[in-house]
Every structure is written in structure tokens, then in C-alpha cells.
Amino acid sequence: MAKQKHLSPKAWAELLLLGLIWGASFVSIRIALDTIPVMTSVFHRVSWAMLVLWLVVWIRGLRVPTSPRVWLAFGIMGLLNNAVPFSLMAWGQLYIETGLTSILNAMTAIFGVITAAILFKDERLTPLRAAGVGLGFLGVAIAIGIKNFTTFNLQSAAQLAIIAGAISYALAGAWARVKFSDMSPVVAAAGMLTASTVQILPITLLVDGVPQLDLPMITWAAIGYYALIATAGAYLLYYRVLAMAGAGNLLLVTLVIPPVAIVLGAVLRDETLPPQAYLGFAILALGLLVLNRAGTRD
């Protein structure tokens, strides 16, 4: 593999901005869940983001794919990258703290390395990468609390749902590499969100009923943030940072997200995390730094 790119000041600034945006998304989702059900919150997220990205596609004059095979690929991507993880994580946030959700979500990077090592010949699991993966799992185990592995309750189920969402994100990353490496990222994101909107709508109608629009302003503000800024806007920023920083350096964004989510959860939701959550995140962060270092040596 090629070595990682050197991070310019502009790349650092946009990477940090992306981390701040995604970190704040966790508390905005939790605020919306005070008023609207889980599937309705997910439907708002994918549908409004879809409209914004198709507007960008139209403004830029990008070609819209018409092949059924491509739209089938969008369907699978929409399931793996949006419908499944958004739903699991939103449900999980009902029962665990915003900060802990963001820490468990950081496992996406760890699962991404494992998935890539299994599926792609050029993504071998070197000893240094294996060490990073091991530290990641150790950190999450400590963050959850070792004693919690001996019991099972709603909180345990919520933690497992977040981790399952992280696995789904990792699988989506592998699918995107196989199917969309030669496609405009904006078109791929718009197609993916279209597919996930179609997937989520009937489930929302069945489980929650018709989404209500008569919502408090704070709920609309939260929806606007996580749909327009933290989904549509973040996708556009993500691909800019990816082009400037490279995939390896992009792992560093996962170090920014949890501290932002923890602080906002404490300030806006009066949440507190047990000491082992902070220790677990520190070990997980070390694992991510090891993985980042491993990328510079490949």
C-alpha cells in the first residue's frame, strides 16, 4: 500500500471540523428522540439529506446512473451504511449515554481494518495493525465495564446495538470500495440515501405511523442539524478530507468525535460517564493511533 499523505494545515482544520460535526450529531439525535420515535428520526435523517445531495448533483450537472445493477448496489449500500446503523444507534441512544454511544461508534475504524484484512489482499493485518485492533477491543471492553459482560439488560442490548451498527458501517466501507470507487462520491451518497429512504419509509409507517410535522422548534433544529449538516454536509466534507488526508489519516477523526459528544452530553443532557468509560476510550484512542501509525509504515 502507498504511505499516508502528509496532513496540511487545511487538511487538519477540515478533519477537526468533520469530527466536531459528527460529535455534535449524537446529542442532536438524542434531543430529537425526546419527541419523535426512532424510525421517524431515521426517516427524517435520510430523506432530508437525500434531497440536499440530489440538489448538489443537479447544480454540479453530474450524471445520474440508470443501470439497475448500480441501483441494486445503492440499495445494499443504503442498508449497510444508513438504514441498519442509523436505526440501531438511534435505538441504542435511548438507553445509554451520548458519550458512550460515540465511544462504541469509534469501533467502526477497528472493524473496518478487520473487514478490509479479510476481503482485500492489499489490506493485510500486520503485527502493528493487529496490536491496534487488540487495543481497540480492550478499550471498548473496559468502557462497557467488564462486570456488564456477566449480565444482560436493556442497557447491554443497547451497547450491542451500537456495536452492531459499527460493524455495519465497516461492511459498508468495504462495499463502497468494491462498487463505487470510480463513481462521483456525491452521486454515490445521493443514490445510497435514496435507497435507504425507500427502505426506511414503509418501516416508519408500519411502526410509528405517518411522521408528524407539528414538532417543537428544538426538535426541528435537532433534525435540521443531524440531517442537513451532520449527514448531507458531512458526506461532502468527508470526501474532501479523504482526498486531502488519505484513508489512513481519516482514522484520526474518530479521536475527535467522542470528546465532543461527551462534553455536549454533559452540558446539554446532564450526562455523566463512569470512570472506566474514559479509561476505555483512552485505550481505544491508543489503538486508533497505532493503526494510524501502521498506515505510515505500509
Buried (B, 14 or more C-beta within 10 A) or exposed (E): EEEBBEBEEEBBEBBBBBBBBBBBBBBBBBBBBEBBBBBBBBBBBBBBBBBBBBEBBEEEEBEEBEEEEBBEBBBBBBBBBBBBBBBBBBBBBBBBBBBBBBBBBBBBBBBBBBBBBEEEEEBEBEEBBBBBBBBBBBBBBBBBBEEBEEEEEEBBEBBBBBBBBBBBBBBBBBBBBEBBEEBBBBBBBBBBBBBBBBBBBEBBBEEBEEBEEEBEEEBBBBBBBBBBBBBBBBBBBBBBBBEBBBBBBBBBBBBBBBBBBBBBBBEBBEBEBEEBBBEBBEBBBBBBBBBBBBBEEB
